[in-house]
Amino acid sequence: MKLRELAHSRAGDKGDISNISVIAYQEKDYALLEKYLTAERVKAHFSDIVRGDVLRYALPTLGALNFVMQRALGGGVTRSLALDAHGKCLSSAIMSLEIPDHIATPS
């Protein structure tokens, strides 16, 4: 299943750093996110734009994961030629990641 079936997302930026928060719709699905949404998978998903490290911060009380992606915005808002220099659309792009559905708990 697509990540968008389990969670929603928000993105932010500072310079050439983008951060994406992924928040589970339901508390019971947070464990799936934590297991399958690794920093390595996120970096691979954005391999065409992320040139630096990807760090993952777990916020279990909020049912959320926050990914900080270094060197992800083509130099930053004032230097990038990217159409979306702020990286706001990255929150939508992460939603296409596949999460195994064979272990998903039915609603």
C-alpha positions, 0 to 999 in steps of 0.5 A: 500500500502507499504511505498516503493510506496510513499517514499525512505529511508536512515539509519545511526548509532552512537553507539547503536542508529540507525536513519532512514529517510523516504523521500516522492517521491512527496510533496503531499504524505508527509501528508500521511507519517506524519499521518500514520508513527508514532514513535509508529508504527515504534517501533512496526515494529522493536519491535524485535530489538529496546529496547529503545525509538523511536523519530520522527522528522518531516522535512516538508520542505524536505518532510521527517521524521527522526526516532531515535531509541535508543538501536537498534543495539545490543550494537553497531557495536563493541559489536553486533553479528548482521550480519548488526551491522550498521543497514543499512538494516533497511532502506529497512525493514521500506519500508514494512510498510503498509500505507492505500491506500484508501486516497492516492492521485493518481499520 
